């Protein structure tokens, strides 16, 4: 009887030891998995943040001092989502980006890294741009002097159907690096492309106010974005939110630059170079400062065109 009790006691101790070992092992395994997951998550966040930082570092070289536009592209190592935003904080506001990539074997997007901002870039894009190859069209915004470089960013194929001659010439000059197709009609556009048509209805409809399509509006769904002075492509490739925000930033810059040119006109007039453009610069500065949305763009564009025409006729040019 005593031997049996001893054996049962040893069996209970043995079973408890196994159960205890299993529990401890499970806890250790859980902690190891939790730590590894946190480490991977932290690493992904850091990588995505660093990628966003590297991306912003190439924004300035993409911008151009040339009077005409250009195109460029970058190839990413992994499938990437670029989240774009814009704010009007500070004097000139910021373009804001964050990145998310697919890491390892899992077919899931990682948590976006930190959102980084750049006050000197004017990035026009949809809220999310996804792909391994990203395309850019960079063109100067002139109102009437160069005010900023607008950077349009996208990853999809765009088909411009029967564009005006001036637009076709611009796109042809940009070349194949822009991932843009020019077709004679909508029916010739590839099925999976985003279609841009002129003075007709399609995915993205451009309504031109003149033969050269330097002014007008772009209709996308329920959004209508007015453009002028080099803002056609930003209106085509950007979300309404990013377009209006960046345009507000450009108008702030235009207002301050107009003040500078007004002071310059006053300065050179006392040295025998009277441009008579000081009132024009003051009105342009005031109008740009009161800018609210792209609906106000047409009136500002008219003021800029008048000032540009006056400046062209001067022997002593202001800008």
VMD Tcl script that draws the C-alpha trace (Angstrom):
set ca {
  {0.00 0.00 0.00}
  {2.82 2.39 0.95}
  {4.73 1.56 -2.24}
  {1.67 2.37 -4.32}
  {1.25 5.77 -2.66}
  {4.91 6.54 -3.30}
  {4.58 5.57 -6.97}
  {1.43 7.71 -7.38}
  {3.20 10.64 -5.74}
  {6.17 10.32 -8.11}
  {3.81 10.08 -11.08}
  {2.05 13.26 -9.94}
  {5.39 15.04 -9.52}
  {6.50 13.85 -12.95}
  {3.24 15.02 -14.56}
  {3.45 18.40 -12.80}
  {7.01 18.85 -14.00}
  {5.93 18.22 -17.57}
  {2.96 20.57 -17.27}
  {5.18 23.24 -15.70}
  {7.76 22.79 -18.47}
  {5.08 23.09 -21.14}
  {3.69 26.26 -19.55}
  {7.14 27.83 -19.22}
  {8.00 26.78 -22.78}
  {4.78 28.31 -24.09}
  {5.48 31.57 -22.25}
  {9.04 31.68 -23.61}
  {7.79 30.92 -27.14}
  {5.13 33.63 -26.84}
  {7.69 36.16 -25.63}
  {10.08 35.19 -28.42}
  {7.37 35.55 -31.08}
  {6.16 38.82 -29.54}
  {9.70 40.22 -29.40}
  {10.46 39.10 -32.95}
  {7.19 40.59 -34.21}
  {7.88 43.89 -32.46}
  {11.42 43.89 -33.83}
  {10.22 43.18 -37.37}
  {7.49 45.81 -37.05}
  {9.98 48.37 -35.73}
  {12.47 47.50 -38.48}
  {9.79 47.86 -41.16}
  {8.77 51.23 -39.73}
  {12.38 52.41 -39.72}
  {12.98 51.14 -43.27}
  {9.80 52.81 -44.54}
  {10.75 56.06 -42.82}
  {14.26 55.94 -44.28}
  {12.81 55.27 -47.75}
  {10.60 58.34 -47.41}
  {13.64 60.38 -46.38}
  {15.64 59.14 -49.40}
  {12.68 59.93 -51.65}
  {12.50 63.52 -50.41}
  {16.25 63.87 -50.96}
  {15.73 63.35 -54.70}
  {12.87 65.85 -54.95}
  {15.13 68.89 -55.27}
  {17.28 67.40 -58.09}
  {14.03 66.57 -59.91}
  {13.10 70.23 -59.99}
  {14.39 72.28 -62.87}
  {15.51 75.79 -63.59}
  {14.52 75.36 -67.22}
  {11.58 77.19 -68.74}
  {10.11 74.02 -70.24}
  {8.97 70.82 -68.57}
  {10.72 67.48 -68.30}
  {9.96 63.92 -67.20}
  {11.77 61.44 -65.02}
  {11.20 58.13 -63.24}
  {12.59 56.07 -60.38}
  {12.70 52.28 -59.97}
  {12.00 50.98 -56.47}
  {13.31 47.67 -55.11}
  {9.94 46.52 -53.76}
  {6.28 47.12 -54.52}
  {5.61 50.37 -52.70}
  {2.75 52.55 -51.63}
  {3.48 56.26 -51.37}
  {0.98 58.14 -49.23}
  {0.91 61.82 -50.16}
  {-0.48 64.75 -48.26}
  {-0.12 68.51 -48.05}
  {-0.48 71.14 -45.36}
  {-0.26 74.90 -45.06}
  {1.74 75.02 -41.86}
  {4.37 77.74 -41.62}
  {4.89 80.34 -44.33}
  {4.96 78.09 -47.39}
  {3.37 74.86 -46.14}
  {4.70 71.38 -46.87}
  {4.38 68.38 -49.15}
  {4.13 65.29 -46.93}
  {4.93 61.66 -47.82}
  {5.06 58.31 -46.05}
  {5.97 54.89 -47.44}
  {4.74 51.31 -47.07}
  {6.39 48.26 -48.65}
  {5.81 44.53 -48.85}
  {8.51 42.70 -46.89}
  {9.45 39.02 -46.97}
  {7.05 36.30 -48.00}
  {3.86 37.76 -46.57}
  {1.54 39.31 -49.10}
  {0.62 42.23 -46.87}
  {1.52 45.89 -46.79}
  {3.67 46.91 -43.86}
  {2.70 49.70 -41.52}
  {3.60 53.07 -43.10}
  {6.74 54.70 -41.80}
  {6.92 58.18 -40.38}
  {5.36 61.01 -42.38}
  {8.09 63.38 -43.58}
  {7.58 66.86 -44.98}
  {9.37 69.10 -47.50}
  {8.58 72.81 -47.74}
  {10.42 73.46 -51.01}
  {8.63 70.78 -53.06}
  {5.18 71.05 -54.61}
  {4.14 67.42 -55.10}
  {0.91 66.81 -57.00}
  {-0.38 63.22 -56.85}
  {-3.27 61.00 -55.87}
  {-3.53 60.31 -52.14}
  {-1.93 56.88 -52.66}
  {0.48 56.02 -55.49}
  {1.31 52.32 -55.77}
  {3.94 50.55 -57.88}
  {7.60 49.65 -58.34}
  {8.22 52.32 -60.97}
  {7.18 55.90 -60.26}
  {6.94 58.57 -62.94}
  {7.28 62.34 -62.66}
  {6.46 65.30 -64.87}
  {8.13 68.50 -63.69}
  {7.07 71.80 -65.18}
  {7.46 75.46 -64.13}
  {4.45 77.43 -62.94}
  {4.63 80.97 -64.40}
  {2.35 83.76 -63.13}
  {3.85 85.75 -64.90}
  {7.39 85.02 -63.66}
  {8.44 81.54 -62.59}
  {6.79 80.95 -59.22}
  {7.48 77.27 -58.52}
  {8.19 73.88 -60.05}
  {5.14 71.61 -60.01}
  {6.03 67.92 -59.64}
  {3.30 65.56 -60.87}
  {3.76 61.97 -59.65}
  {1.98 58.79 -60.80}
  {2.55 55.09 -61.47}
  {-0.24 54.13 -63.89}
  {-0.30 54.41 -67.68}
  {-2.14 57.49 -68.92}
  {-3.59 57.83 -72.41}
  {-4.16 61.35 -73.77}
  {-6.79 61.07 -76.48}
  {-6.75 63.63 -79.31}
  {-4.99 66.41 -77.35}
  {-4.49 69.92 -78.79}
  {-1.34 70.32 -80.87}
  {0.45 72.25 -78.12}
  {-0.17 69.49 -75.56}
  {0.83 66.77 -78.02}
  {4.09 68.60 -78.73}
  {4.84 68.90 -75.02}
  {4.17 65.23 -74.34}
  {6.14 64.13 -77.39}
  {9.09 66.22 -76.21}
  {8.95 64.60 -72.79}
  {9.42 61.18 -74.40}
  {8.63 57.61 -73.40}
  {9.97 58.01 -69.86}
  {6.65 59.53 -68.82}
  {4.60 56.33 -69.38}
  {2.08 58.36 -71.40}
  {0.39 57.27 -74.61}
  {-0.94 59.74 -77.17}
  {-3.83 58.44 -79.28}
  {-6.13 59.86 -81.93}
  {-9.27 58.67 -80.15}
  {-10.46 57.12 -76.88}
  {-11.06 53.78 -78.59}
  {-7.33 53.53 -79.34}
  {-6.36 53.83 -75.68}
  {-5.23 50.62 -73.91}
  {-7.97 49.07 -71.80}
  {-6.16 49.40 -68.46}
  {-4.91 52.94 -69.02}
  {-6.36 56.02 -67.39}
  {-7.93 58.02 -70.18}
  {-7.57 61.77 -70.54}
  {-9.78 63.40 -73.17}
  {-10.24 66.98 -74.30}
  {-13.60 68.76 -74.48}
  {-15.44 65.42 -74.21}
  {-16.35 62.88 -71.51}
  {-14.07 60.14 -70.16}
  {-12.20 59.21 -66.95}
  {-10.47 62.58 -66.87}
  {-12.02 65.35 -68.97}
  {-10.03 68.47 -69.83}
  {-12.07 71.52 -70.79}
  {-9.78 74.01 -72.53}
  {-10.55 77.72 -72.49}
  {-8.25 78.49 -75.45}
  {-6.76 76.66 -78.44}
  {-3.42 76.09 -76.70}
  {-5.16 74.81 -73.54}
  {-3.18 77.11 -71.27}
  {-6.33 77.72 -69.19}
  {-9.37 75.65 -68.37}
  {-10.65 72.97 -66.01}
  {-10.13 69.26 -65.37}
  {-13.14 67.15 -64.37}
  {-12.62 63.89 -62.48}
  {-15.75 62.36 -61.01}
  {-17.39 65.02 -58.87}
  {-14.25 67.19 -58.76}
  {-13.56 70.19 -60.99}
  {-10.04 71.59 -60.82}
  {-9.30 74.85 -62.60}
  {-5.84 75.29 -64.10}
  {-3.65 77.98 -65.67}
  {0.01 78.91 -65.98}
  {1.45 75.40 -66.24}
  {-0.98 73.63 -63.90}
  {-2.71 71.34 -66.42}
  {-0.66 68.24 -65.59}
  {-0.90 68.72 -61.80}
  {-4.70 68.93 -62.20}
  {-4.71 65.71 -64.25}
  {-2.49 63.64 -61.95}
  {-3.48 64.96 -58.51}
  {-6.30 64.35 -56.08}
  {-8.52 67.34 -55.40}
  {-7.19 67.67 -51.84}
  {-3.51 67.68 -52.85}
  {-4.14 69.95 -55.82}
  {-6.00 72.64 -53.90}
  {-3.58 72.54 -50.97}
  {-0.45 72.81 -53.12}
  {-2.04 75.51 -55.24}
  {-2.73 77.50 -52.08}
  {0.98 77.11 -51.18}
  {2.00 78.35 -54.64}
  {-0.31 81.36 -54.32}
  {1.34 82.25 -51.00}
  {4.69 82.13 -52.75}
  {3.33 84.20 -55.66}
  {2.08 86.85 -53.24}
  {5.47 87.20 -51.55}
  {7.40 87.17 -54.85}
  {5.10 89.86 -56.23}
  {5.96 92.02 -53.22}
  {9.64 91.54 -53.99}
  {9.13 92.56 -57.63}
  {7.09 95.56 -56.49}
  {10.02 96.72 -54.34}
  {12.37 96.04 -57.25}
  {10.20 98.18 -59.57}
  {10.33 101.02 -57.05}
  {14.09 100.66 -56.62}
  {15.00 100.70 -60.32}
  {12.54 103.50 -61.17}
  {14.61 106.03 -59.20}
  {17.60 104.94 -61.30}
  {15.93 105.85 -64.58}
  {14.19 102.53 -65.34}
  {10.50 103.18 -64.80}
  {8.65 99.95 -65.61}
  {5.23 101.22 -64.42}
  {4.68 97.69 -63.14}
  {4.71 98.43 -59.43}
  {0.88 98.81 -59.22}
  {0.46 95.55 -61.19}
  {2.72 93.69 -58.75}
  {0.86 95.11 -55.76}
  {-2.53 94.04 -57.18}
  {-1.18 90.60 -58.08}
  {0.27 90.17 -54.59}
  {-3.01 91.18 -52.95}
  {-5.07 88.88 -55.19}
  {-2.79 85.90 -54.53}
  {-2.93 86.58 -50.78}
  {-6.75 86.48 -50.88}
  {-6.78 83.25 -52.92}
  {-9.19 80.59 -51.60}
  {-9.55 77.86 -54.24}
  {-8.79 77.12 -57.90}
  {-12.01 78.97 -58.77}
  {-10.00 82.15 -58.13}
  {-7.26 81.09 -60.52}
  {-8.79 82.61 -63.67}
  {-8.77 86.18 -62.34}
  {-5.19 85.82 -61.05}
  {-4.14 84.38 -64.40}
  {-5.55 87.42 -66.22}
  {-3.58 89.77 -63.95}
  {-0.43 87.74 -64.58}
  {-0.93 87.79 -68.35}
  {-1.41 91.56 -68.38}
  {1.76 92.05 -66.35}
  {3.68 89.68 -68.61}
  {2.57 91.55 -71.73}
  {3.62 94.90 -70.23}
  {6.97 93.48 -69.23}
  {7.63 92.15 -72.75}
  {7.13 95.61 -74.21}
  {9.70 97.22 -71.89}
  {13.29 97.83 -72.87}
  {14.14 97.66 -69.16}
  {12.38 94.48 -68.08}
  {11.35 93.84 -64.48}
  {11.48 90.03 -64.69}
}
mol new
graphics top color blue
foreach p $ca { graphics top sphere $p radius 0.5 }
foreach p [lrange $ca 0 end-1] q [lrange $ca 1 end] { graphics top cylinder $p $q radius 0.2 }
display resetview
